[in-house]
Amino acid sequence: MGHEWIIDVLADLKSFASTNDLSVLAAQLEETADVARLEIDSKLDQASRTTRGEGAGTRYVFASSGSSRRA
């Protein structure tokens, strides 16, 4: 499940806002959900690029420093 719960919470809040004629809030919550999706996807993509499995151990490649370490 990871970070997906926050998208569900934002959808519930947007639904509440729409039901209660809070159209500006509903629009803002939709925009916030879009930002959340982009940021979550970005973090997941970054994590998949920087972690690579190698045999029995795992090697972490740190993109910012170019160094690596075995765990």
C-alpha positions in Angstrom: 0.0 0.0 0.0 2.8 2.4 0.8 1.9 6.0 0.2 -1.4 5.4 -1.6 -3.5 6.0 1.5 -2.9 9.7 1.2 -4.5 9.7 -2.2 -7.6 8.0 -0.8 -7.8 10.6 2.1 -7.6 13.4 -0.4 -10.3 11.8 -2.6 -12.6 11.5 0.5 -12.0 15.2 1.4 -12.7 16.2 -2.2 -15.9 14.2 -2.2 -17.0 15.9 1.1 -16.1 19.3 -0.3 -18.1 18.7 -3.5 -21.1 17.3 -1.7 -21.2 20.4 0.5 -20.8 23.0 -2.3 -17.2 23.9 -1.5 -16.2 24.0 -5.1 -12.9 26.0 -4.6 -11.8 23.6 -1.9 -12.7 20.6 -4.1 -10.7 22.0 -7.0 -7.7 22.6 -4.6 -7.9 19.1 -3.2 -7.9 17.7 -6.8 -4.8 19.7 -7.5 -3.2 18.6 -4.2 -3.9 14.9 -5.1 -2.2 15.5 -8.5 0.9 16.9 -6.7 0.9 14.0 -4.2 0.8 11.5 -7.1 3.7 13.1 -8.9 5.8 13.4 -5.7 5.1 9.8 -4.7 5.9 8.5 -8.2 9.1 10.5 -8.2 10.2 9.1 -4.9 9.4 5.5 -6.0 11.3 6.0 -9.3 14.3 7.5 -7.4 14.3 4.5 -5.0 14.2 2.0 -7.8 17.1 3.7 -9.6 19.4 3.9 -6.6 18.9 0.4 -5.2 20.2 -2.6 -7.0 20.3 -6.2 -5.8 23.6 -8.1 -6.2 23.6 -11.7 -5.2 23.5 -12.4 -1.5 23.9 -8.8 -0.5 22.3 -5.6 -1.5 24.2 -2.6 -2.9 23.0 0.9 -2.4 24.1 3.5 -4.9 23.9 7.0 -3.6 23.1 9.2 -6.5 24.2 12.5 -4.8 27.7 11.3 -3.9 28.4 8.6 -6.5 29.5 6.3 -3.7 28.1 2.9 -2.8 28.0 0.6 0.2 27.0 -3.0 0.8 24.5 -4.0 3.4 
